[in-house]
Amino acid sequence: MIIANFSRDVLNPNEIYFSHRVFSSLSAPIFFFFAGYLSINSQKSIKSHLYRSLWLLATAVLIDVFVWNIIPFNNFDVLYTISLSVFLIQVIRGLSINYLVVAMCILVISSLLLNFYQYRIQINETNIIKLYNHKHLFEINNSFKRLIFDGWFPLFPWCAIAFIGAYYKVKLEIYFNRLFTSNRHFSVLTIFLFLLIYILNTRNISSNLRDGYVEIFYPVDFFMFVFFIVWVIWLNFFVNIFERKMQFFSVLGRYTLLIYIVHSIVSAYILSKLSEKFNYFEFISFCLIMFILFKLKASFLERVRKAGYLAIIPFPIKKLTGLI
């Protein structure tokens, strides 16, 4: 997601390869899948997960207001939809409804919406200062449609990926872990994944970017949904197979939210102000430098956490920044 968001600010849109767009689209389904996966934790109550979703929603609002300076609850970036997905999963968990059934219903409704309503590719992000003088710029009907159907990450179908993650945790994880214990099974899944990537590259997908963002999931259709599910399941097994070698990246996962906040600040206040675009070598070099800095920051925070120094930080700040 960092690569995708930085691409908007520093790369020439006409020079972005389709493979770059596919790669940039792989992080969002990971976040949604594992948001659902981690929402099914027997050691935490439904109430604690509901509170977690509200804290995440508050973070999304603060980022919109103080980082992007735009109207909150208007175009619904990734944190909004993840927080709402976690909330809905807890509601369904309390009602004891099958997560897979809910995911399939969401996917069917998403397909119907794409067929019967026009997907608005254009995103209008209104500066919050303008709202003060022009109250009419915020329309509830418009925001509701963005939330449901054509915002950055609408509930339909992104919420379904989170429900698939919850269903995987409850019903499929043990079965799949047994199935893919051999390299042969994992190889078959890998071949299938690359076949989907090949088909994705040969499909007639519009080259138009959405407000400069390079991801290809505007909107998500059924094939892309299947590709995302296969991708996150493959990634899960890849991490399990090479668990020891992946320890280097594990600490980054613990501070994903804080890294997301920092990268948004860098994008809004530094990269968006640049007068010249990067070439690909400069872009890759910059992303590598940022990755190293994020890794160092995460490692430092982990040492601080283990030493108990995070206790001096007020609880609301720790929750809003993902420190706990």
LINHUCOR-V689088 format. One record per helix or strand of 3 or more residues. SS is the DSSP state (2 for helix, 1 for strand). FROM is the first residue (numbers start at 1). TO is the last residue. If there is no record, write none. Layout:
ss: (SS & SS)
from: (FROM & FROM)
to: (TO & TO)
This chain:
ss: (2 & 2 & 2 & 2 & 2 & 2 & 2 & 2 & 2 & 2 & 2 & 2 & 2 & 2 & 2 & 2 & 2 & 2 & 2)
from: (2 & 13 & 18 & 26 & 46 & 78 & 99 & 128 & 135 & 140 & 155 & 183 & 222 & 244 & 256 & 271 & 280 & 309 & 315)
to: (10 & 15 & 24 & 38 & 67 & 95 & 116 & 133 & 137 & 150 & 179 & 202 & 241 & 254 & 269 & 273 & 307 & 312 & 321)
